[in-house]
Amino acid sequence: MTDLQMSLIGIAGVFVAGVFGYNKIQEYKAKKSVERAFSTDHDDVLMRTGDAPAARHEPSFSLDSAAPGVAGGEASAAAG
């Protein structure tokens, strides 16, 4: 082998090692970024076990003027 071939093999080896090292650095930075983004200290409301669920308030229809619902509001608007 000539000196040129040995030099090219050496340069190629250094280049491959440099790309491999750069890749490892980028993986480390990305891993740290993801860990920082997803490491939260706030309480997850869906994972609570001891709390009682809040009462649901379902919509209702009423023709009563004391407690107008959707139909009551429409009826009073049409009457007025």
C-alpha positions in Angstrom: 0.0 0.0 0.0 1.1 3.5 -0.8 1.3 6.4 1.6 -1.7 7.9 -0.1 -3.9 4.8 0.5 -2.8 4.7 4.2 -3.6 8.4 4.6 -7.0 8.0 3.0 -7.8 5.0 5.3 -6.7 6.9 8.3 -8.7 10.0 7.3 -11.8 7.8 6.7 -11.4 6.2 10.1 -11.2 9.6 11.8 -14.2 10.8 9.8 -16.3 7.7 10.8 -15.2 8.1 14.5 -16.2 11.8 14.3 -19.6 11.0 12.9 -20.2 8.4 15.6 -19.1 10.7 18.4 -21.3 13.5 17.0 -24.3 11.1 16.9 -23.7 10.1 20.5 -23.6 13.8 21.6 -26.8 14.5 19.7 -28.5 11.5 21.3 -27.5 12.6 24.8 -28.8 16.2 24.2 -32.1 14.8 22.8 -32.5 12.4 25.8 -31.9 15.2 28.3 -34.4 17.5 26.4 -37.1 14.8 26.5 -36.5 14.0 30.1 -36.7 17.7 31.0 -39.9 18.1 29.0 -41.7 15.1 30.5 -40.5 15.3 34.1 -43.3 17.2 35.8 -43.9 17.5 39.4 -47.6 18.4 39.3 -50.2 15.9 40.4 -52.0 13.9 37.7 -55.8 14.3 38.3 -56.7 11.2 36.5 -54.5 9.0 38.7 -55.9 10.1 42.0 -57.5 7.2 44.0 -58.8 8.8 47.3 -60.9 11.6 45.9 -64.6 11.3 45.2 -65.7 12.3 41.7 -67.6 15.6 41.4 -71.3 15.4 40.8 -72.4 15.7 37.2 -74.7 18.5 36.1 -76.6 17.3 33.0 -78.6 19.8 30.9 -82.4 19.7 31.3 -85.4 21.1 29.5 -88.0 23.0 31.5 -91.1 25.0 30.7 -91.2 26.4 34.2 -90.4 30.2 34.3 -88.8 29.9 37.8 -86.1 27.6 36.4 -85.9 28.2 32.7 -84.0 25.7 30.7 -83.5 25.9 27.0 -87.1 25.4 26.2 -88.2 27.7 29.0 -86.0 30.5 27.7 -87.3 30.1 24.2 -90.9 30.0 25.4 -90.5 33.2 27.5 -88.7 35.0 24.6 -91.5 34.0 22.2 -94.2 35.1 24.7 -92.7 38.5 25.2 
